Amino acid sequence: MFGFEDCSFAVQKNKETTARVVMWREFQLVNSYTLEVSFLGANRGENAGLHFNPNHLQIIGRVFCKTLADYANDSERVSQALLELRNRFPQGGVSVRRNN
């Protein structure tokens, strides 16, 4: 359901005052997550055409939270993710600075 190729890391003019952009610019916050889910469901993959119900949304939220916990508790994984972003966006299209 998730597709990295569908992500956009450009800051659009109408998004400049959103919390994620302000925190990134003012405090160099590297990681900020938004989980967006449609009740209409997925448009590709094994769940294409399936309408999500509250149970699906709870499962998605649970898996998302577990993933965040795994990510935050594994500094090697964090470093690997930052390296991947640097490789994908060598011109700095995404801020990949890390505050220590």
C-alpha positions as CSV (number, residue, x, y, z in Angstrom):
1,M,0.0,0.0,0.0
2,F,2.8,2.4,0.8
3,G,4.9,3.5,-2.1
4,F,8.1,5.6,-1.6
5,E,7.9,6.6,-5.2
6,D,4.6,8.3,-4.4
7,C,6.2,10.5,-1.7
8,S,7.1,14.1,-2.3
9,F,9.7,15.8,-0.1
10,A,9.4,19.3,-1.7
11,V,8.0,22.0,0.5
12,Q,5.0,23.5,-1.3
13,K,4.1,27.1,-0.7
14,N,0.7,26.2,0.9
15,K,2.5,23.8,3.3
16,E,5.1,26.3,4.6
17,T,3.2,27.0,7.8
18,T,2.5,23.3,8.7
19,A,3.9,22.1,12.0
20,R,6.3,19.6,10.2
21,V,7.8,22.3,8.0
22,V,8.1,24.9,10.8
23,M,9.8,22.3,13.1
24,W,12.1,21.3,10.3
25,R,13.1,24.8,9.5
26,E,13.3,26.3,13.1
27,F,14.7,23.3,15.0
28,Q,16.2,21.1,12.3
29,L,13.8,18.3,13.2
30,V,14.7,15.4,10.9
31,N,12.0,13.0,11.6
32,S,8.3,13.9,11.5
33,Y,5.6,11.5,10.5
34,T,2.1,11.8,9.3
35,L,0.0,8.8,8.7
36,E,-2.8,9.4,6.2
37,V,-5.3,6.7,5.5
38,S,-8.4,6.8,3.2
39,F,-11.6,5.0,4.2
40,L,-11.8,4.3,0.5
41,G,-8.9,1.9,0.8
42,A,-5.9,1.1,-1.3
43,N,-5.6,1.6,-5.0
44,R,-3.0,-1.0,-5.6
45,G,-1.5,-4.2,-4.2
46,E,-3.4,-7.1,-2.6
47,N,-5.9,-4.7,-1.0
48,A,-6.7,-2.7,-4.2
49,G,-10.4,-1.9,-4.2
50,L,-10.9,-2.9,-0.6
51,H,-12.7,-0.3,1.6
52,F,-11.0,0.0,4.9
53,N,-13.1,-0.4,8.1
54,P,-12.2,0.6,11.7
55,N,-10.5,-2.7,12.3
56,H,-8.2,-2.2,9.3
57,L,-7.3,1.3,10.6
58,Q,-6.5,0.0,14.1
59,I,-4.2,-2.6,12.6
60,I,-2.5,0.0,10.4
61,G,-2.0,2.3,13.5
62,R,-0.7,-0.6,15.6
63,V,1.9,-1.6,13.0
64,F,2.9,2.0,12.4
65,C,3.5,2.5,16.2
66,K,5.5,-0.7,16.5
67,T,7.6,0.4,13.5
68,L,8.3,3.7,15.1
69,A,9.3,2.1,18.3
70,D,11.7,-0.3,16.5
71,Y,13.1,2.6,14.5
72,A,13.7,4.8,17.5
73,N,15.3,2.0,19.5
74,D,17.9,1.0,16.9
75,S,20.5,3.7,16.3
76,E,22.2,1.6,13.6
77,R,18.9,1.4,11.7
78,V,18.5,5.2,12.1
79,S,22.0,5.7,10.6
80,Q,21.2,3.4,7.7
81,A,18.0,5.3,7.0
82,L,19.8,8.6,7.0
83,L,22.5,7.3,4.7
84,E,19.8,6.0,2.3
85,L,18.2,9.5,2.3
86,R,21.6,11.1,1.6
87,N,22.1,8.7,-1.3
88,R,18.7,9.3,-2.8
89,F,18.8,13.0,-2.4
90,P,22.5,14.0,-2.8
91,Q,21.5,17.6,-3.7
92,G,19.9,18.0,-0.3
93,G,16.3,17.8,-1.4
94,V,15.6,16.5,2.1
95,S,17.2,17.7,5.3
96,V,19.2,14.8,6.7
97,R,21.1,16.6,9.4
98,R,21.1,14.7,12.7
99,N,21.1,16.5,16.0
100,N,23.2,14.8,18.7
